[in-house]
Amino acid sequence: MKKVIFLSLLSFFLSCSCSNNVAGTGSETDTGCAVAGLMQYSDSLPVVHADVILHDQRLIKRITLNKKLAGASLIRSGSTLTNINGFFRFDSVDTGGYLVEINDHDTLGAVLPTQINRGDTLKEVNGILQKYGIIIGKIDTTGIGKTKTVSIYLPELGRTISVDSAGNFVIKNLPAWNYQMRLAIQDTVVRLPLDSIPIPVKPADTTWIISFGSKSGTVILDGKIIENPNP
């Protein structure tokens, strides 16, 4: 199992052409910061033309999945591609915490955190891709009601996954990360302690979840109770 590692970025990378502007607000930034990086495979070859997504972590505090209600002035995210040398770059990124997600052909990926402070001009985010992990789980929908739509929400990546009539769900193509999984009902994220739990995803592994969202508050991960706020 390979770990994500960071590489030194050459100074000439500042001239990388694969850029994508991310608008910010004048009240929260100086002149904006560039987020740039080099992505490689485990054999040190460059990751060419992979999807790179910049996720603004301030959005995870919103209780709705409706992006229009989240407020356009708070959206500081974007997407681009790595170039033929494995480089990517975002320009004019606002202050705050971000996750950089890299996806390559639905088999390899990475999630890398970065923090931009006032006065920063360049943040380097470099890494090596790893095999995806999968989450397979079941939700206890007792008390929710059969007519309401239920889904799983991963706030870090802004990803929503449908749940079938029996409460089953599968989340594929997940880069290794410790996700805060939440339950969403009728497009509104449930903001209760028992409905927001850390779910560790490891490269090439399958994570099993049972009884997440149960009425008693019990959460079982891989057969082990990890949270029971209402015994």
Buried (B, 14 or more C-beta within 10 A) or exposed (E): EEEBEEBEBEEEBEEBEBBBEBBBEEEBBBEBBBBBBBBBBEEEEBBBEBBBBBBBBBBBEBEEBEEEEBEEEBBBBBBBEBBEBBBBBBBBBBBBEBBBBBBBEEEBBBBBEBEBEEEBEBBBBBBBBBBBBBBBBBBBBEEBEEEEEBBBBBBBBBBEBEBEEEBEBBBEBBBBBEBBBBBBBEEEBBEEEBBBBEBBBBBEBEBBBBBBBBEEBBBBBEEEEEBEEEE
